[in-house]
Amino acid sequence: MKNIYFLLFSLLISSNLIAQSGFITEESTMASFKMGSMQSSVYKYFSEDTYYSKMDFSFKGKGLARLMSRDVENGTIISFKDSTIIKINHKKNRFTKKLLSEFLEERKSESVNESENQEDSESDEENFTPVVSDTLEIINGFDSYKVTLNEENRTQSIWVTDKAQQSDIVISMQSKIDEFESNWVNLDIDLSELGMNENAIIVKAMFSDEDGSFEYNLKTYSPIDSMPDIFQILEEYKKVKKL
């Protein structure tokens, strides 16, 4: 597929303006294309000095791509308090723990390739005409406006919150973790160019063309006073050098 949908979309998740000890989010994605279909759910918890994530991912391939079918349950813990990153395989009950500096050194060459691929991808995404609806809709529990991005032979729509916007704690943490935790989806939309609040939140996105379709939903968006148990490393998990 010329434009792979799960490389098109990334979301800056955020909290409201009320100060909280942490913030939890849940995102879901679905995609269907010639090679197969995929689904994922991602939970994230943000605090002032630590980031947690847990992702369940499933890919079902078609034809020869059936060999690529897989189910993944992974997690990440990034602590800026002790400068460490933990990668977790929940299916195998294993985890690795490294210094942030060590982790960056190991993926240095990989990051260079990712940057080059991102530049190529960005060069393909241009010349769209946005249409912002003046009708307020309730999408996933959020008051939102629909934005249609008109392009030839492609339908693209996103829903952006009316008043809710990103919090300082999440913006700050997101900027810190970008070099350590790469989203498997990546889309950079400057909402200010659409005449909207640049800190507004995207709560839904749908893309489709002759090659396939993609749908994203923000399902949970909630300040929270303590970290949920789903992010804990259980006692039976074994520490290893490489997952």
Secondary structure as a PSIPRED ss2 file (coil, helix, strand):
# PSIPRED VFORMAT (PSIPRED V4.0)

   1 M C   1.000  0.000  0.000
   2 K C   1.000  0.000  0.000
   3 N C   1.000  0.000  0.000
   4 I C   1.000  0.000  0.000
   5 Y H   0.000  1.000  0.000
   6 F H   0.000  1.000  0.000
   7 L H   0.000  1.000  0.000
   8 L C   1.000  0.000  0.000
   9 F C   1.000  0.000  0.000
  10 S C   1.000  0.000  0.000
  11 L C   1.000  0.000  0.000
  12 L C   1.000  0.000  0.000
  13 I C   1.000  0.000  0.000
  14 S C   1.000  0.000  0.000
  15 S C   1.000  0.000  0.000
  16 N C   1.000  0.000  0.000
  17 L C   1.000  0.000  0.000
  18 I C   1.000  0.000  0.000
  19 A C   1.000  0.000  0.000
  20 Q C   1.000  0.000  0.000
  21 S C   1.000  0.000  0.000
  22 G E   0.000  0.000  1.000
  23 F E   0.000  0.000  1.000
  24 I E   0.000  0.000  1.000
  25 T E   0.000  0.000  1.000
  26 E E   0.000  0.000  1.000
  27 E E   0.000  0.000  1.000
  28 S E   0.000  0.000  1.000
  29 T E   0.000  0.000  1.000
  30 M E   0.000  0.000  1.000
  31 A E   0.000  0.000  1.000
  32 S E   0.000  0.000  1.000
  33 F E   0.000  0.000  1.000
  34 K C   1.000  0.000  0.000
  35 M C   1.000  0.000  0.000
  36 G E   0.000  0.000  1.000
  37 S E   0.000  0.000  1.000
  38 M E   0.000  0.000  1.000
  39 Q E   0.000  0.000  1.000
  40 S E   0.000  0.000  1.000
  41 S E   0.000  0.000  1.000
  42 V E   0.000  0.000  1.000
  43 Y E   0.000  0.000  1.000
  44 K E   0.000  0.000  1.000
  45 Y E   0.000  0.000  1.000
  46 F E   0.000  0.000  1.000
  47 S C   1.000  0.000  0.000
  48 E C   1.000  0.000  0.000
  49 D C   1.000  0.000  0.000
  50 T E   0.000  0.000  1.000
  51 Y E   0.000  0.000  1.000
  52 Y E   0.000  0.000  1.000
  53 S E   0.000  0.000  1.000
  54 K E   0.000  0.000  1.000
  55 M E   0.000  0.000  1.000
  56 D E   0.000  0.000  1.000
  57 F E   0.000  0.000  1.000
  58 S E   0.000  0.000  1.000
  59 F E   0.000  0.000  1.000
  60 K E   0.000  0.000  1.000
  61 G E   0.000  0.000  1.000
  62 K C   1.000  0.000  0.000
  63 G H   0.000  1.000  0.000
  64 L H   0.000  1.000  0.000
  65 A H   0.000  1.000  0.000
  66 R H   0.000  1.000  0.000
  67 L H   0.000  1.000  0.000
  68 M H   0.000  1.000  0.000
  69 S C   1.000  0.000  0.000
  70 R E   0.000  0.000  1.000
  71 D E   0.000  0.000  1.000
  72 V E   0.000  0.000  1.000
  73 E E   0.000  0.000  1.000
  74 N E   0.000  0.000  1.000
  75 G E   0.000  0.000  1.000
  76 T E   0.000  0.000  1.000
  77 I E   0.000  0.000  1.000
  78 I E   0.000  0.000  1.000
  79 S E   0.000  0.000  1.000
  80 F C   1.000  0.000  0.000
  81 K C   1.000  0.000  0.000
  82 D C   1.000  0.000  0.000
  83 S C   1.000  0.000  0.000
  84 T E   0.000  0.000  1.000
  85 I E   0.000  0.000  1.000
  86 I E   0.000  0.000  1.000
  87 K E   0.000  0.000  1.000
  88 I E   0.000  0.000  1.000
  89 N E   0.000  0.000  1.000
  90 H C   1.000  0.000  0.000
  91 K C   1.000  0.000  0.000
  92 K C   1.000  0.000  0.000
  93 N C   1.000  0.000  0.000
  94 R E   0.000  0.000  1.000
  95 F E   0.000  0.000  1.000
  96 T E   0.000  0.000  1.000
  97 K E   0.000  0.000  1.000
  98 K E   0.000  0.000  1.000
  99 L E   0.000  0.000  1.000
 100 L H   0.000  1.000  0.000
 101 S H   0.000  1.000  0.000
 102 E H   0.000  1.000  0.000
 103 F H   0.000  1.000  0.000
 104 L H   0.000  1.000  0.000
 105 E H   0.000  1.000  0.000
 106 E H   0.000  1.000  0.000
 107 R C   1.000  0.000  0.000
 108 K H   0.000  1.000  0.000
 109 S H   0.000  1.000  0.000
 110 E H   0.000  1.000  0.000
 111 S H   0.000  1.000  0.000
 112 V H   0.000  1.000  0.000
 113 N H   0.000  1.000  0.000
 114 E H   0.000  1.000  0.000
 115 S H   0.000  1.000  0.000
 116 E H   0.000  1.000  0.000
 117 N H   0.000  1.000  0.000
 118 Q H   0.000  1.000  0.000
 119 E H   0.000  1.000  0.000
 120 D H   0.000  1.000  0.000
 121 S H   0.000  1.000  0.000
 122 E H   0.000  1.000  0.000
 123 S H   0.000  1.000  0.000
 124 D H   0.000  1.000  0.000
 125 E C   1.000  0.000  0.000
 126 E C   1.000  0.000  0.000
 127 N C   1.000  0.000  0.000
 128 F C   1.000  0.000  0.000
 129 T E   0.000  0.000  1.000
 130 P E   0.000  0.000  1.000
 131 V E   0.000  0.000  1.000
 132 V E   0.000  0.000  1.000
 133 S C   1.000  0.000  0.000
 134 D C   1.000  0.000  0.000
 135 T C   1.000  0.000  0.000
 136 L C   1.000  0.000  0.000
 137 E E   0.000  0.000  1.000
 138 I E   0.000  0.000  1.000
 139 I E   0.000  0.000  1.000
 140 N C   1.000  0.000  0.000
 141 G C   1.000  0.000  0.000
 142 F E   0.000  0.000  1.000
 143 D E   0.000  0.000  1.000
 144 S E   0.000  0.000  1.000
 145 Y E   0.000  0.000  1.000
 146 K E   0.000  0.000  1.000
 147 V E   0.000  0.000  1.000
 148 T E   0.000  0.000  1.000
 149 L E   0.000  0.000  1.000
 150 N E   0.000  0.000  1.000
 151 E E   0.000  0.000  1.000
 152 E C   1.000  0.000  0.000
 153 N C   1.000  0.000  0.000
 154 R E   0.000  0.000  1.000
 155 T E   0.000  0.000  1.000
 156 Q E   0.000  0.000  1.000
 157 S E   0.000  0.000  1.000
 158 I E   0.000  0.000  1.000
 159 W E   0.000  0.000  1.000
 160 V E   0.000  0.000  1.000
 161 T E   0.000  0.000  1.000
 162 D E   0.000  0.000  1.000
 163 K E   0.000  0.000  1.000
 164 A E   0.000  0.000  1.000
 165 Q E   0.000  0.000  1.000
 166 Q C   1.000  0.000  0.000
 167 S C   1.000  0.000  0.000
 168 D H   0.000  1.000  0.000
 169 I H   0.000  1.000  0.000
 170 V H   0.000  1.000  0.000
 171 I H   0.000  1.000  0.000
 172 S H   0.000  1.000  0.000
 173 M H   0.000  1.000  0.000
 174 Q H   0.000  1.000  0.000
 175 S H   0.000  1.000  0.000
 176 K H   0.000  1.000  0.000
 177 I H   0.000  1.000  0.000
 178 D C   1.000  0.000  0.000
 179 E C   1.000  0.000  0.000
 180 F C   1.000  0.000  0.000
 181 E C   1.000  0.000  0.000
 182 S C   1.000  0.000  0.000
 183 N C   1.000  0.000  0.000
 184 W C   1.000  0.000  0.000
 185 V C   1.000  0.000  0.000
 186 N C   1.000  0.000  0.000
 187 L C   1.000  0.000  0.000
 188 D C   1.000  0.000  0.000
 189 I C   1.000  0.000  0.000
 190 D C   1.000  0.000  0.000
 191 L H   0.000  1.000  0.000
 192 S H   0.000  1.000  0.000
 193 E H   0.000  1.000  0.000
 194 L H   0.000  1.000  0.000
 195 G C   1.000  0.000  0.000
 196 M C   1.000  0.000  0.000
 197 N C   1.000  0.000  0.000
 198 E C   1.000  0.000  0.000
 199 N C   1.000  0.000  0.000
 200 A E   0.000  0.000  1.000
 201 I E   0.000  0.000  1.000
 202 I E   0.000  0.000  1.000
 203 V E   0.000  0.000  1.000
 204 K E   0.000  0.000  1.000
 205 A E   0.000  0.000  1.000
 206 M E   0.000  0.000  1.000
 207 F E   0.000  0.000  1.000
 208 S E   0.000  0.000  1.000
 209 D E   0.000  0.000  1.000
 210 E C   1.000  0.000  0.000
 211 D C   1.000  0.000  0.000
 212 G E   0.000  0.000  1.000
 213 S E   0.000  0.000  1.000
 214 F E   0.000  0.000  1.000
 215 E E   0.000  0.000  1.000
 216 Y E   0.000  0.000  1.000
 217 N E   0.000  0.000  1.000
 218 L E   0.000  0.000  1.000
 219 K E   0.000  0.000  1.000
 220 T E   0.000  0.000  1.000
 221 Y E   0.000  0.000  1.000
 222 S E   0.000  0.000  1.000
 223 P E   0.000  0.000  1.000
 224 I E   0.000  0.000  1.000
 225 D C   1.000  0.000  0.000
 226 S C   1.000  0.000  0.000
 227 M C   1.000  0.000  0.000
 228 P C   1.000  0.000  0.000
 229 D H   0.000  1.000  0.000
 230 I H   0.000  1.000  0.000
 231 F H   0.000  1.000  0.000
 232 Q C   1.000  0.000  0.000
 233 I C   1.000  0.000  0.000
 234 L C   1.000  0.000  0.000
 235 E C   1.000  0.000  0.000
 236 E C   1.000  0.000  0.000
 237 Y C   1.000  0.000  0.000
 238 K E   0.000  0.000  1.000
 239 K E   0.000  0.000  1.000
 240 V C   1.000  0.000  0.000
 241 K C   1.000  0.000  0.000
 242 K C   1.000  0.000  0.000
 243 L C   1.000  0.000  0.000
